[in-house]
């Protein structure tokens, strides 16, 4: 059973940066696509960014040019570097592995 644990969330002012990390347990990691999703209060969970096993990336239009997803297969981690943060980026951010596993989420709050 794969477990995903996110870290790195917090409170930051608009224009600031945060780096989220998701650490995976279990032996299978490198062959699966990974992603970051977010859910703001009263809204549906939405895709932020994904990365395939081969390293191809995809981003929501709202974060293109500001966020970067990366993976380290040796360390079984997926990262989300978030720059130029905006108040509308405030949400709980979830890590996802394409076997149906989700992390518990980490709160990101951007103050104006």
Biopython code that builds the backbone (N, CA, C, O; Angstrom):
import numpy as np
from Bio.PDB.StructureBuilder import StructureBuilder

atoms = [
    (1, "UNK", "N", (0.843, -1.184, 0.000)),
    (1, "UNK", "CA", (0.000, 0.000, 0.000)),
    (1, "UNK", "C", (0.885, 1.243, 0.000)),
    (1, "UNK", "O", (1.746, 1.400, 0.865)),
    (2, "UNK", "N", (0.669, 2.117, -0.967)),
    (2, "UNK", "CA", (1.453, 3.338, -1.063)),
    (2, "UNK", "C", (0.835, 4.402, -0.174)),
    (2, "UNK", "O", (-0.381, 4.593, -0.168)),
    (3, "UNK", "N", (1.683, 5.093, 0.574)),
    (3, "UNK", "CA", (1.242, 6.243, 1.355)),
    (3, "UNK", "C", (1.957, 7.488, 0.859)),
    (3, "UNK", "O", (3.146, 7.456, 0.541)),
    (4, "UNK", "N", (1.210, 8.590, 0.797)),
    (4, "UNK", "CA", (1.750, 9.865, 0.342)),
    (4, "UNK", "C", (1.625, 10.885, 1.463)),
    (4, "UNK", "O", (0.558, 11.032, 2.058)),
    (5, "UNK", "N", (2.723, 11.596, 1.753)),
    (5, "UNK", "CA", (2.720, 12.577, 2.832)),
    (5, "UNK", "C", (3.255, 13.897, 2.301)),
    (5, "UNK", "O", (4.402, 14.001, 1.866)),
    (6, "UNK", "N", (2.382, 14.907, 2.351)),
    (6, "UNK", "CA", (2.775, 16.230, 1.870)),
    (6, "UNK", "C", (3.371, 17.063, 2.995)),
    (6, "UNK", "O", (3.062, 16.864, 4.169)),
    (7, "UNK", "N", (4.227, 17.995, 2.615)),
    (7, "UNK", "CA", (4.791, 18.952, 3.565)),
    (7, "UNK", "C", (5.147, 20.222, 2.816)),
    (7, "UNK", "O", (5.198, 20.244, 1.586)),
    (8, "UNK", "N", (5.396, 21.293, 3.585)),
    (8, "UNK", "CA", (5.863, 22.526, 2.982)),
    (8, "UNK", "C", (4.830, 23.625, 2.877)),
    (8, "UNK", "O", (5.153, 24.738, 2.461)),
    (9, "UNK", "N", (3.594, 23.335, 3.246)),
    (9, "UNK", "CA", (2.581, 24.380, 3.200)),
    (9, "UNK", "C", (2.799, 25.420, 4.283)),
    (9, "UNK", "O", (3.652, 25.261, 5.156)),
    (10, "UNK", "N", (2.014, 26.486, 4.212)),
    (10, "UNK", "CA", (2.132, 27.528, 5.218)),
    (10, "UNK", "C", (1.476, 28.804, 4.778)),
    (10, "UNK", "O", (0.696, 28.829, 3.826)),
    (11, "UNK", "N", (1.806, 29.879, 5.493)),
    (11, "UNK", "CA", (1.261, 31.207, 5.221)),
    (11, "UNK", "C", (2.348, 32.052, 4.569)),
    (11, "UNK", "O", (3.477, 32.107, 5.057)),
    (12, "UNK", "N", (2.006, 32.703, 3.475)),
    (12, "UNK", "CA", (2.970, 33.529, 2.755)),
    (12, "UNK", "C", (2.253, 34.745, 2.197)),
    (12, "UNK", "O", (1.057, 34.689, 1.912)),
    (13, "UNK", "N", (2.971, 35.828, 2.042)),
    (13, "UNK", "CA", (2.392, 37.021, 1.447)),
    (13, "UNK", "C", (2.332, 36.886, -0.069)),
    (13, "UNK", "O", (3.111, 36.149, -0.673)),
    (14, "UNK", "N", (1.412, 37.598, -0.661)),
    (14, "UNK", "CA", (1.304, 37.611, -2.116)),
    (14, "UNK", "C", (2.646, 38.000, -2.730)),
    (14, "UNK", "O", (3.327, 38.913, -2.264)),
    (15, "UNK", "N", (3.000, 37.281, -3.787)),
    (15, "UNK", "CA", (4.296, 37.502, -4.421)),
    (15, "UNK", "C", (5.393, 36.606, -3.900)),
    (15, "UNK", "O", (6.470, 36.534, -4.491)),
    (16, "UNK", "N", (5.138, 35.927, -2.807)),
    (16, "UNK", "CA", (6.121, 35.041, -2.207)),
    (16, "UNK", "C", (6.151, 33.667, -2.844)),
    (16, "UNK", "O", (5.467, 33.398, -3.831)),
    (17, "UNK", "N", (6.970, 32.800, -2.246)),
    (17, "UNK", "CA", (7.174, 31.459, -2.783)),
    (17, "UNK", "C", (7.038, 30.408, -1.686)),
    (17, "UNK", "O", (7.306, 30.669, -0.514)),
    (18, "UNK", "N", (6.622, 29.231, -2.092)),
    (18, "UNK", "CA", (6.609, 28.051, -1.231)),
    (18, "UNK", "C", (7.009, 26.856, -2.073)),
    (18, "UNK", "O", (6.815, 26.832, -3.289)),
    (19, "UNK", "N", (7.574, 25.863, -1.399)),
    (19, "UNK", "CA", (7.913, 24.610, -2.069)),
    (19, "UNK", "C", (7.233, 23.472, -1.329)),
    (19, "UNK", "O", (7.507, 23.228, -0.154)),
    (20, "UNK", "N", (6.348, 22.782, -2.024)),
    (20, "UNK", "CA", (5.672, 21.626, -1.457)),
    (20, "UNK", "C", (6.413, 20.363, -1.852)),
    (20, "UNK", "O", (6.936, 20.250, -2.961)),
    (21, "UNK", "N", (6.449, 19.414, -0.924)),
    (21, "UNK", "CA", (7.071, 18.124, -1.186)),
    (21, "UNK", "C", (6.099, 17.022, -0.796)),
    (21, "UNK", "O", (5.398, 17.117, 0.212)),
    (22, "UNK", "N", (6.069, 15.997, -1.597)),
    (22, "UNK", "CA", (5.263, 14.809, -1.303)),
    (22, "UNK", "C", (6.202, 13.612, -1.290)),
    (22, "UNK", "O", (6.870, 13.319, -2.281)),
    (23, "UNK", "N", (6.244, 12.928, -0.155)),
    (23, "UNK", "CA", (7.088, 11.753, -0.002)),
    (23, "UNK", "C", (6.229, 10.502, -0.055)),
    (23, "UNK", "O", (5.184, 10.428, 0.590)),
    (24, "UNK", "N", (6.676, 9.522, -0.827)),
    (24, "UNK", "CA", (5.915, 8.285, -1.009)),
    (24, "UNK", "C", (6.607, 7.115, -0.331)),
    (24, "UNK", "O", (7.834, 7.013, -0.326)),
    (25, "UNK", "N", (5.805, 6.246, 0.235)),
    (25, "UNK", "CA", (6.327, 4.997, 0.766)),
    (25, "UNK", "C", (6.023, 3.887, -0.224)),
    (25, "UNK", "O", (5.261, 4.088, -1.169)),
    (26, "UNK", "N", (6.607, 2.729, -0.016)),
    (26, "UNK", "CA", (6.352, 1.612, -0.919)),
    (26, "UNK", "C", (7.403, 1.523, -2.004)),
    (26, "UNK", "O", (8.156, 2.468, -2.236)),
    (27, "UNK", "N", (7.448, 0.388, -2.661)),
    (27, "UNK", "CA", (8.528, 0.131, -3.604)),
    (27, "UNK", "C", (8.247, 0.661, -5.001)),
    (27, "UNK", "O", (9.172, 0.856, -5.790)),
    (28, "UNK", "N", (6.983, 0.894, -5.309)),
    (28, "UNK", "CA", (6.647, 1.319, -6.668)),
    (28, "UNK", "C", (6.474, 2.829, -6.683)),
    (28, "UNK", "O", (5.612, 3.355, -5.978)),
    (29, "UNK", "N", (7.256, 3.522, -7.453)),
    (29, "UNK", "CA", (7.121, 4.975, -7.539)),
    (29, "UNK", "C", (7.422, 5.443, -8.955)),
    (29, "UNK", "O", (6.635, 6.185, -9.543)),
    (30, "UNK", "N", (8.530, 5.024, -9.497)),
    (30, "UNK", "CA", (9.029, 5.634, -10.730)),
    (30, "UNK", "C", (8.148, 5.387, -11.944)),
    (30, "UNK", "O", (8.221, 6.134, -12.921)),
    (31, "UNK", "N", (7.319, 4.353, -11.898)),
    (31, "UNK", "CA", (6.561, 4.017, -13.107)),
    (31, "UNK", "C", (5.234, 4.748, -13.200)),
    (31, "UNK", "O", (4.538, 4.648, -14.210)),
    (32, "UNK", "N", (4.877, 5.483, -12.153)),
    (32, "UNK", "CA", (3.562, 6.122, -12.130)),
    (32, "UNK", "C", (3.628, 7.624, -12.331)),
    (32, "UNK", "O", (4.574, 8.292, -11.915)),
    (33, "UNK", "N", (2.595, 8.130, -12.980)),
    (33, "UNK", "CA", (2.422, 9.575, -13.052)),
    (33, "UNK", "C", (2.043, 10.104, -11.683)),
    (33, "UNK", "O", (1.445, 9.400, -10.869)),
    (34, "UNK", "N", (2.395, 11.340, -11.446)),
    (34, "UNK", "CA", (2.122, 11.995, -10.167)),
    (34, "UNK", "C", (1.496, 13.355, -10.438)),
    (34, "UNK", "O", (1.638, 13.923, -11.521)),
    (35, "UNK", "N", (0.807, 13.857, -9.436)),
    (35, "UNK", "CA", (0.188, 15.160, -9.640)),
    (35, "UNK", "C", (-0.044, 15.906, -8.353)),
    (35, "UNK", "O", (-0.014, 15.340, -7.260)),
    (36, "UNK", "N", (-0.274, 17.188, -8.510)),
    (36, "UNK", "CA", (-0.710, 18.051, -7.408)),
    (36, "UNK", "C", (-2.087, 18.613, -7.769)),
    (36, "UNK", "O", (-2.312, 19.090, -8.881)),
    (37, "UNK", "N", (-2.979, 18.544, -6.818)),
    (37, "UNK", "CA", (-4.314, 19.099, -6.952)),
    (37, "UNK", "C", (-4.546, 20.055, -5.778)),
    (37, "UNK", "O", (-3.809, 20.028, -4.793)),
    (38, "UNK", "N", (-5.560, 20.884, -5.891)),
    (38, "UNK", "CA", (-5.868, 21.774, -4.779)),
    (38, "UNK", "C", (-7.381, 21.948, -4.656)),
    (38, "UNK", "O", (-8.131, 21.801, -5.621)),
    (39, "UNK", "N", (-7.791, 22.264, -3.439)),
    (39, "UNK", "CA", (-9.204, 22.495, -3.182)),
    (39, "UNK", "C", (-9.344, 23.686, -2.258)),
    (39, "UNK", "O", (-8.889, 23.669, -1.115)),
    (40, "UNK", "N", (-9.982, 24.716, -2.777)),
    (40, "UNK", "CA", (-10.271, 25.911, -1.990)),
    (40, "UNK", "C", (-11.620, 25.743, -1.312)),
    (40, "UNK", "O", (-12.442, 24.951, -1.772)),
    (41, "UNK", "N", (-11.869, 26.472, -0.226)),
    (41, "UNK", "CA", (-13.152, 26.353, 0.477)),
    (41, "UNK", "C", (-14.325, 26.612, -0.452)),
    (41, "UNK", "O", (-14.355, 27.614, -1.167)),
    (42, "UNK", "N", (-15.290, 25.701, -0.437)),
    (42, "UNK", "CA", (-16.480, 25.854, -1.240)),
    (42, "UNK", "C", (-16.311, 25.538, -2.707)),
    (42, "UNK", "O", (-17.239, 25.721, -3.495)),
    (43, "UNK", "N", (-15.137, 25.065, -3.083)),
    (43, "UNK", "CA", (-14.878, 24.761, -4.499)),
    (43, "UNK", "C", (-14.499, 23.297, -4.676)),
    (43, "UNK", "O", (-14.134, 22.611, -3.721)),
    (44, "UNK", "N", (-14.594, 22.840, -5.909)),
    (44, "UNK", "CA", (-14.197, 21.474, -6.223)),
    (44, "UNK", "C", (-12.677, 21.363, -6.293)),
    (44, "UNK", "O", (-11.971, 22.337, -6.553)),
    (45, "UNK", "N", (-12.200, 20.148, -6.053)),
    (45, "UNK", "CA", (-10.773, 19.893, -6.195)),
    (45, "UNK", "C", (-10.390, 20.063, -7.666)),
    (45, "UNK", "O", (-11.103, 19.591, -8.551)),
    (46, "UNK", "N", (-9.279, 20.728, -7.927)),
    (46, "UNK", "CA", (-8.862, 20.991, -9.298)),
    (46, "UNK", "C", (-7.403, 20.604, -9.500)),
    (46, "UNK", "O", (-6.591, 20.614, -8.575)),
    (47, "UNK", "N", (-7.107, 20.264, -10.749)),
    (47, "UNK", "CA", (-5.747, 19.918, -11.116)),
    (47, "UNK", "C", (-4.853, 21.153, -11.070)),
    (47, "UNK", "O", (-5.242, 22.229, -11.526)),
    (48, "UNK", "N", (-3.657, 20.991, -10.520)),
    (48, "UNK", "CA", (-2.653, 22.045, -10.549)),
    (48, "UNK", "C", (-1.553, 21.690, -11.554)),
    (48, "UNK", "O", (-1.241, 22.474, -12.450)),
    (49, "UNK", "N", (-0.973, 20.503, -11.392)),
    (49, "UNK", "CA", (0.125, 20.093, -12.266)),
    (49, "UNK", "C", (0.278, 18.586, -12.202)),
    (49, "UNK", "O", (-0.031, 17.957, -11.189)),
    (50, "UNK", "N", (0.762, 18.012, -13.304)),
    (50, "UNK", "CA", (1.054, 16.589, -13.339)),
    (50, "UNK", "C", (2.422, 16.360, -13.971)),
    (50, "UNK", "O", (2.932, 17.197, -14.715)),
    (51, "UNK", "N", (2.997, 15.210, -13.657)),
    (51, "UNK", "CA", (4.263, 14.819, -14.265)),
    (51, "UNK", "C", (4.211, 13.315, -14.523)),
    (51, "UNK", "O", (3.851, 12.534, -13.642)),
    (52, "UNK", "N", (4.575, 12.925, -15.738)),
    (52, "UNK", "CA", (4.534, 11.515, -16.095)),
    (52, "UNK", "C", (5.787, 10.803, -15.597)),
    (52, "UNK", "O", (6.706, 11.433, -15.073)),
    (53, "UNK", "N", (5.813, 9.494, -15.768)),
    (53, "UNK", "CA", (6.993, 8.725, -15.380)),
    (53, "UNK", "C", (8.211, 9.150, -16.189)),
    (53, "UNK", "O", (9.345, 9.032, -15.725)),
    (54, "UNK", "N", (7.972, 9.644, -17.402)),
    (54, "UNK", "CA", (9.066, 10.086, -18.258)),
    (54, "UNK", "C", (9.466, 11.525, -18.055)),
    (54, "UNK", "O", (10.418, 12.006, -18.671)),
    (55, "UNK", "N", (8.736, 12.225, -17.183)),
    (55, "UNK", "CA", (9.093, 13.596, -16.868)),
    (55, "UNK", "C", (8.330, 14.666, -17.628)),
    (55, "UNK", "O", (8.613, 15.853, -17.463)),
    (56, "UNK", "N", (7.372, 14.278, -18.454)),
    (56, "UNK", "CA", (6.557, 15.275, -19.148)),
    (56, "UNK", "C", (5.606, 15.928, -18.155)),
    (56, "UNK", "O", (5.039, 15.265, -17.287)),
    (57, "UNK", "N", (5.444, 17.236, -18.299)),
    (57, "UNK", "CA", (4.644, 17.986, -17.330)),
    (57, "UNK", "C", (3.438, 18.648, -17.987)),
    (57, "UNK", "O", (3.411, 18.897, -19.192)),
    (58, "UNK", "N", (2.445, 18.921, -17.151)),
    (58, "UNK", "CA", (1.246, 19.604, -17.591)),
    (58, "UNK", "C", (0.785, 20.501, -16.449)),
    (58, "UNK", "O", (0.862, 20.120, -15.281)),
    (59, "UNK", "N", (0.303, 21.699, -16.795)),
    (59, "UNK", "CA", (-0.088, 22.667, -15.777)),
    (59, "UNK", "C", (-1.458, 23.261, -16.075)),
    (59, "UNK", "O", (-1.857, 23.405, -17.231)),
    (60, "UNK", "N", (-2.159, 23.599, -15.016)),
    (60, "UNK", "CA", (-3.368, 24.383, -15.164)),
    (60, "UNK", "C", (-2.977, 25.763, -15.690)),
    (60, "UNK", "O", (-1.909, 26.282, -15.363)),
    (61, "UNK", "N", (-3.842, 26.344, -16.499)),
    (61, "UNK", "CA", (-3.543, 27.662, -17.069)),
    (61, "UNK", "C", (-3.273, 28.687, -15.979)),
    (61, "UNK", "O", (-2.450, 29.585, -16.158)),
    (62, "UNK", "N", (-3.956, 28.559, -14.863)),
    (62, "UNK", "CA", (-3.847, 29.558, -13.803)),
    (62, "UNK", "C", (-2.481, 29.570, -13.118)),
    (62, "UNK", "O", (-2.146, 30.537, -12.434)),
    (63, "UNK", "N", (-1.687, 28.509, -13.292)),
    (63, "UNK", "CA", (-0.389, 28.450, -12.614)),
    (63, "UNK", "C", (0.788, 28.389, -13.583)),
    (63, "UNK", "O", (1.943, 28.394, -13.156)),
    (64, "UNK", "N", (0.507, 28.332, -14.870)),
    (64, "UNK", "CA", (1.598, 28.255, -15.852)),
    (64, "UNK", "C", (2.537, 29.446, -15.715)),
    (64, "UNK", "O", (2.102, 30.592, -15.599)),
    (65, "UNK", "N", (3.827, 29.153, -15.730)),
    (65, "UNK", "CA", (4.826, 30.200, -15.608)),
    (65, "UNK", "C", (5.153, 30.566, -14.179)),
    (65, "UNK", "O", (6.119, 31.288, -13.932)),
    (66, "UNK", "N", (4.357, 30.076, -13.221)),
    (66, "UNK", "CA", (4.599, 30.402, -11.810)),
    (66, "UNK", "C", (4.962, 29.160, -11.002)),
    (66, "UNK", "O", (5.771, 29.241, -10.077)),
    (67, "UNK", "N", (4.376, 28.019, -11.339)),
    (67, "UNK", "CA", (4.589, 26.775, -10.605)),
    (67, "UNK", "C", (5.414, 25.809, -11.446)),
    (67, "UNK", "O", (5.319, 25.795, -12.674)),
    (68, "UNK", "N", (6.223, 25.001, -10.765)),
    (68, "UNK", "CA", (7.022, 23.977, -11.428)),
    (68, "UNK", "C", (6.925, 22.671, -10.654)),
    (68, "UNK", "O", (7.213, 22.623, -9.459)),
    (69, "UNK", "N", (6.516, 21.615, -11.348)),
    (69, "UNK", "CA", (6.463, 20.293, -10.736)),
    (69, "UNK", "C", (7.714, 19.516, -11.135)),
    (69, "UNK", "O", (8.186, 19.621, -12.267)),
    (70, "UNK", "N", (8.241, 18.743, -10.201)),
    (70, "UNK", "CA", (9.419, 17.921, -10.489)),
    (70, "UNK", "C", (9.336, 16.657, -9.647)),
    (70, "UNK", "O", (8.588, 16.583, -8.672)),
    (71, "UNK", "N", (10.120, 15.667, -10.048)),
    (71, "UNK", "CA", (10.108, 14.414, -9.299)),
    (71, "UNK", "C", (11.536, 13.904, -9.125)),
    (71, "UNK", "O", (12.410, 14.127, -9.962)),
    (72, "UNK", "N", (11.737, 13.216, -8.013)),
    (72, "UNK", "CA", (13.017, 12.577, -7.722)),
    (72, "UNK", "C", (12.709, 11.112, -7.437)),
    (72, "UNK", "O", (12.308, 10.756, -6.329)),
    (73, "UNK", "N", (12.897, 10.277, -8.436)),
    (73, "UNK", "CA", (12.521, 8.875, -8.287)),
    (73, "UNK", "C", (13.387, 8.154, -7.254)),
    (73, "UNK", "O", (12.900, 7.261, -6.561)),
    (74, "UNK", "N", (14.642, 8.522, -7.144)),
    (74, "UNK", "CA", (15.523, 7.870, -6.178)),
    (74, "UNK", "C", (15.061, 8.130, -4.741)),
    (74, "UNK", "O", (15.156, 7.258, -3.878)),
    (75, "UNK", "N", (14.556, 9.353, -4.502)),
    (75, "UNK", "CA", (14.088, 9.707, -3.160)),
    (75, "UNK", "C", (12.588, 9.491, -2.994)),
    (75, "UNK", "O", (12.041, 9.682, -1.908)),
    (76, "UNK", "N", (11.925, 9.089, -4.083)),
    (76, "UNK", "CA", (10.468, 8.869, -4.055)),
    (76, "UNK", "C", (9.747, 10.130, -3.604)),
    (76, "UNK", "O", (8.919, 10.092, -2.694)),
    (77, "UNK", "N", (10.065, 11.242, -4.244)),
    (77, "UNK", "CA", (9.449, 12.511, -3.896)),
    (77, "UNK", "C", (8.993, 13.233, -5.156)),
    (77, "UNK", "O", (9.590, 13.107, -6.224)),
    (78, "UNK", "N", (7.926, 13.983, -4.996)),
    (78, "UNK", "CA", (7.470, 14.888, -6.040)),
    (78, "UNK", "C", (7.327, 16.260, -5.399)),
    (78, "UNK", "O", (6.787, 16.394, -4.301)),
    (79, "UNK", "N", (7.814, 17.270, -6.096)),
    (79, "UNK", "CA", (7.846, 18.620, -5.557)),
    (79, "UNK", "C", (6.991, 19.570, -6.381)),
    (79, "UNK", "O", (6.748, 19.343, -7.567)),
    (80, "UNK", "N", (6.545, 20.621, -5.742)),
    (80, "UNK", "CA", (5.838, 21.684, -6.436)),
    (80, "UNK", "C", (6.436, 23.010, -5.956)),
    (80, "UNK", "O", (6.201, 23.440, -4.826)),
    (81, "UNK", "N", (7.203, 23.640, -6.826)),
    (81, "UNK", "CA", (7.755, 24.959, -6.531)),
    (81, "UNK", "C", (6.741, 25.997, -6.964)),
    (81, "UNK", "O", (6.348, 26.045, -8.129)),
    (82, "UNK", "N", (6.319, 26.826, -6.023)),
    (82, "UNK", "CA", (5.285, 27.811, -6.296)),
    (82, "UNK", "C", (5.869, 29.199, -6.092)),
    (82, "UNK", "O", (6.253, 29.562, -4.980)),
    (83, "UNK", "N", (5.933, 29.967, -7.161)),
    (83, "UNK", "CA", (6.457, 31.331, -7.122)),
    (83, "UNK", "C", (5.354, 32.325, -7.465)),
    (83, "UNK", "O", (4.311, 31.954, -8.003)),
    (84, "UNK", "N", (5.596, 33.572, -7.152)),
    (84, "UNK", "CA", (4.637, 34.647, -7.458)),
    (84, "UNK", "C", (3.239, 34.274, -6.994)),
    (84, "UNK", "O", (2.270, 34.396, -7.743)),
    (85, "UNK", "N", (3.146, 33.827, -5.772)),
    (85, "UNK", "CA", (1.867, 33.351, -5.253)),
    (85, "UNK", "C", (0.844, 34.470, -5.155)),
    (85, "UNK", "O", (1.173, 35.624, -4.882)),
    (86, "UNK", "N", (-0.401, 34.094, -5.384)),
    (86, "UNK", "CA", (-1.529, 35.024, -5.352)),
    (86, "UNK", "C", (-2.532, 34.566, -4.297)),
    (86, "UNK", "O", (-2.566, 33.385, -3.951)),
    (87, "UNK", "N", (-3.344, 35.479, -3.784)),
    (87, "UNK", "CA", (-4.368, 35.062, -2.808)),
    (87, "UNK", "C", (-5.277, 33.955, -3.339)),
    (87, "UNK", "O", (-5.729, 33.105, -2.572)),
    (88, "UNK", "N", (-5.543, 33.958, -4.628)),
    (88, "UNK", "CA", (-6.403, 32.913, -5.201)),
    (88, "UNK", "C", (-5.734, 31.541, -5.261)),
    (88, "UNK", "O", (-6.383, 30.558, -5.620)),
    (89, "UNK", "N", (-4.458, 31.459, -4.918)),
    (89, "UNK", "CA", (-3.790, 30.157, -4.802)),
    (89, "UNK", "C", (-4.054, 29.509, -3.445)),
    (89, "UNK", "O", (-3.660, 28.364, -3.221)),
    (90, "UNK", "N", (-4.713, 30.225, -2.544)),
    (90, "UNK", "CA", (-5.022, 29.682, -1.225)),
    (90, "UNK", "C", (-5.919, 28.452, -1.352)),
    (90, "UNK", "O", (-6.989, 28.512, -1.957)),
    (91, "UNK", "N", (-5.470, 27.341, -0.777)),
    (91, "UNK", "CA", (-6.198, 26.081, -0.873)),
    (91, "UNK", "C", (-5.460, 25.011, -0.074)),
    (91, "UNK", "O", (-4.342, 25.221, 0.397)),
    (92, "UNK", "N", (-6.106, 23.877, 0.063)),
    (92, "UNK", "CA", (-5.408, 22.682, 0.534)),
    (92, "UNK", "C", (-4.853, 21.978, -0.703)),
    (92, "UNK", "O", (-5.586, 21.710, -1.655)),
    (93, "UNK", "N", (-3.577, 21.687, -0.681)),
    (93, "UNK", "CA", (-2.905, 21.065, -1.811)),
    (93, "UNK", "C", (-2.687, 19.581, -1.524)),
    (93, "UNK", "O", (-2.204, 19.200, -0.458)),
    (94, "UNK", "N", (-3.057, 18.756, -2.501)),
    (94, "UNK", "CA", (-2.990, 17.309, -2.360)),
    (94, "UNK", "C", (-2.054, 16.716, -3.403)),
    (94, "UNK", "O", (-2.014, 17.139, -4.558)),
    (95, "UNK", "N", (-1.312, 15.732, -2.952)),
    (95, "UNK", "CA", (-0.464, 14.950, -3.837)),
    (95, "UNK", "C", (-1.254, 13.734, -4.318)),
    (95, "UNK", "O", (-2.056, 13.168, -3.576)),
    (96, "UNK", "N", (-1.021, 13.349, -5.541)),
    (96, "UNK", "CA", (-1.763, 12.223, -6.132)),
    (96, "UNK", "C", (-0.820, 11.336, -6.922)),
    (96, "UNK", "O", (0.012, 11.825, -7.687)),
    (97, "UNK", "N", (-0.953, 10.026, -6.734)),
    (97, "UNK", "CA", (-0.227, 9.052, -7.540)),
    (97, "UNK", "C", (-1.229, 8.262, -8.365)),
    (97, "UNK", "O", (-2.281, 7.867, -7.861)),
    (98, "UNK", "N", (-0.908, 8.034, -9.620)),
    (98, "UNK", "CA", (-1.866, 7.449, -10.556)),
    (98, "UNK", "C", (-2.101, 5.960, -10.338)),
    (98, "UNK", "O", (-2.200, 5.191, -11.295)),
    (99, "UNK", "N", (-2.189, 5.562, -9.082)),
    (99, "UNK", "CA", (-2.749, 4.256, -8.714)),
    (99, "UNK", "C", (-3.958, 4.488, -7.829)),
    (99, "UNK", "O", (-4.509, 3.555, -7.244)),
    (100, "UNK", "N", (-4.366, 5.759, -7.740)),
    (100, "UNK", "CA", (-5.530, 6.100, -6.956)),
    (100, "UNK", "C", (-5.252, 6.538, -5.545)),
    (100, "UNK", "O", (-6.164, 6.614, -4.721)),
    (101, "UNK", "N", (-3.986, 6.829, -5.252)),
    (101, "UNK", "CA", (-3.628, 7.217, -3.891)),
    (101, "UNK", "C", (-3.524, 8.742, -3.743)),
    (101, "UNK", "O", (-2.997, 9.434, -4.614)),
    (102, "UNK", "N", (-4.038, 9.233, -2.629)),
    (102, "UNK", "CA", (-3.988, 10.656, -2.304)),
    (102, "UNK", "C", (-3.268, 10.855, -0.971)),
    (102, "UNK", "O", (-3.312, 9.995, -0.091)),
    (103, "UNK", "N", (-2.607, 12.004, -0.840)),
    (103, "UNK", "CA", (-2.070, 12.391, 0.443)),
    (103, "UNK", "C", (-3.156, 13.037, 1.290)),
    (103, "UNK", "O", (-4.306, 13.152, 0.867)),
    (104, "UNK", "N", (-2.776, 13.452, 2.485)),
    (104, "UNK", "CA", (-3.753, 14.032, 3.409)),
    (104, "UNK", "C", (-3.951, 15.522, 3.178)),
    (104, "UNK", "O", (-4.900, 16.115, 3.692)),
    (105, "UNK", "N", (-3.064, 16.122, 2.411)),
    (105, "UNK", "CA", (-3.189, 17.537, 2.080)),
    (105, "UNK", "C", (-2.347, 18.426, 2.967)),
    (105, "UNK", "O", (-2.058, 18.094, 4.116)),
    (106, "UNK", "N", (-1.958, 19.567, 2.413)),
    (106, "UNK", "CA", (-1.228, 20.582, 3.173)),
    (106, "UNK", "C", (-1.804, 21.945, 2.819)),
    (106, "UNK", "O", (-2.045, 22.244, 1.649)),
    (107, "UNK", "N", (-2.020, 22.760, 3.828)),
    (107, "UNK", "CA", (-2.679, 24.055, 3.631)),
    (107, "UNK", "C", (-1.687, 25.095, 3.136)),
    (107, "UNK", "O", (-0.592, 25.246, 3.679)),
    (108, "UNK", "N", (-2.094, 25.801, 2.101)),
    (108, "UNK", "CA", (-1.344, 26.950, 1.598)),
    (108, "UNK", "C", (-2.261, 28.170, 1.697)),
    (108, "UNK", "O", (-3.366, 28.178, 1.154)),
    (109, "UNK", "N", (-1.789, 29.186, 2.391)),
    (109, "UNK", "CA", (-2.553, 30.410, 2.549)),
    (109, "UNK", "C", (-1.711, 31.587, 2.074)),
    (109, "UNK", "O", (-0.594, 31.800, 2.546)),
    (110, "UNK", "N", (-2.264, 32.348, 1.131)),
    (110, "UNK", "CA", (-1.562, 33.500, 0.577)),
    (110, "UNK", "C", (-2.328, 34.756, 0.978)),
    (110, "UNK", "O", (-3.489, 34.936, 0.609)),
    (111, "UNK", "N", (-1.671, 35.609, 1.727)),
    (111, "UNK", "CA", (-2.319, 36.839, 2.187)),
    (111, "UNK", "C", (-2.046, 37.974, 1.203)),
    (111, "UNK", "O", (-1.002, 38.030, 0.553)),
    (112, "UNK", "N", (-3.018, 38.871, 1.121)),
    (112, "UNK", "CA", (-2.885, 39.999, 0.187)),
    (112, "UNK", "C", (-2.205, 41.182, 0.846)),
    (112, "UNK", "O", (-2.010, 42.217, 0.208)),
]
sb = StructureBuilder()
sb.init_structure("model")
sb.init_model(0)
sb.init_chain("A")
sb.init_seg("    ")
for serial, (resi, resn, name, xyz) in enumerate(atoms, 1):
    if name == "N":
        sb.init_residue(resn, " ", resi, " ")
    sb.init_atom(name, np.array(xyz, "f"), 0.0, 1.0, " ", f" {name:<3s}", serial, name[0])
structure = sb.get_structure()
